[in-house]
Amino acid sequence: TDAPSVDRRVEACQKLRALCVHKGLGGALLSAGALDVLVRRASDSETPPQLREAVLAVLVAMASGYEAKDSGEEYEFQPPPRTDTPLVVPFTATEVRKQLRNTLLVAELRQLCRSHAQSLRYFAGLLSLTHELEDTEALEAIHDALSFVEGSEVDVP
């Protein structure tokens, strides 16, 4: 894949991520079937690392359910979330997480992301939203991300 094409795809992913965070359109992307396309692109061994990073960033935005508040709104004090009850997760984020739990190819993505720090971080973040602590395969991938030192040689068996 040529560099301009990759750059355009990365830019498209950045726009999708912004739509999820600033416009709350994660549900629309889910309905349009974007989740499957993004998972396939992330899992493709031919995908360049910077594009995989951008794709994983969109998936994290969709799965997190986070939406930014309008910058024009006045600051309003928000008490910290209660620690004695689970946090409320938007319905769309719950659906995205459920589908990702069933479709993510953890072992393959772990190998593909291993040599690219930012991709590995997004992948670990995604796993933290979609998998349980008891899932050994996901836990090992998160371990890879935590033990990766950016700027040094990757020496993971």
N, C-alpha and C positions, 0 to 999 in steps of 0.2 A: 504494500500500500504506500502511495506517495505521500510526502510530508504535508502538502496543502490539503489533501483529502483527510488525513488524520487530524490536522488542525481544525478543519471544519466540523468534524465529528466531535472532537473534544469541546468545541464551542457550543455545539448543539446540546451536548450533555450538560454543560454549564447552564444553559438556558432552561433545560428541563428541571434541573436542580433548583434554580431560582423560582420557577413556577410552583414547585412543591412547597418551598419555604415561604415565599412572599405572597403567593396567591392561593395557597391551599389546594392545588390541583392534583395532588397525589391520587385521589379517587378517580379523577377523570383519566389519568394515565393508566391506572389499573383497569378501568373499564375498557379502554382502547386497546388493551393487550400489550402495552409497553413493557410490562414486567417480564414476560416471556422473552421478548426481543432483547432486553437488557441482560437477562441472565445468560442467554445464548452468546451474546457478544462478550460478556465477561469471561465465559468458560471456553471461548475459542482460543486455541493455541496460536492462531495467526494474529490475534489482536495485539497491537503494540502496547507496551506497558503504560504509556501516558493516557491512552484511550481507555484501557482497563481501569485505571485510577478514576477517570471521569465517570465511567459507567457505574463503578462501585459507589461513588459519591452520590449519584442519583438514587441508587437503591437504598443507601443509608437514609437519605432525606425522605424517601417514601416510607420506609419502615419505622423511622423515628416518630413520625406524626408531628414533628416540631413545625410550628408556623411562627414567623416573626410578626411582631406587632408593628402596626404602621408607625413610622417615625414621627408623624404629625400628632399622635396621641400624647396627651399629658402623662407624665410619669405617675403611676398609681401604685402605692405600696401594696405589695403582695406578700402575705405571710409565707414562710417556707412551707413546702408540702409536708403533710402529716407523715410521720414515720411508722405509725401503727396500722396503716391501711395501704393497700397497693395503690400506685399512681394510676390515675384514669388515663387510658390510652384510647385515642380516637378510633372509631370503628374501622375506618379505611386502613389505618396503620396496623390494626389487628389482622385484617384480611391479608395485607401485604406480607406480614410476618408469617402467617400461616402458609401462604403459598410459597414463600421463600424457603421455609423449613422443609417443604416437600420437594422443591426443585433445585436447590443449591447443590452443586457437586463439590462438597467440601474438600475431599482429597485432591481433586483436580485443580480447584482454585488455589488451594494451599501451595501446590507446586508452582503454579503459574505466577502467583503473587510473591513468592519467596525472595526473588531477586530485586524487587522494587519496593522500597520502604513505604511510600505513601499508599500504594495499592494494598500492601499487607495491612496497614493501619485501618484503611476503610473496610477491608475484609474482616478483620477482627471486630471492628465496631458492628458490622452487619451480623456477625455470628452472635455477639452479645445480645442483640435484639431478637434473634430468631431461634436460638438453641438453648437448651437447658445445661446447667453446670454438669449434669451427669453424662452428657454427650462427650465421650472421650475424644473423638475425632475433632470436634469443634474446639474443645479445650486445648488440644495439642496445637491447632492452628493459631489460637490466641496466644499460646506460649511462644510460638515462632515470632509473632509480631512484637511481643514484649521483649524478647531477647535480641531482636534485630537492632544493631547499632548503626545509625545512618552515617555514611562516610567511611565505614570500615569494610573489610572484606566479609562477605557472607560465607560463613563456615558452618553450615547446618547440614547434617547428613541426610 
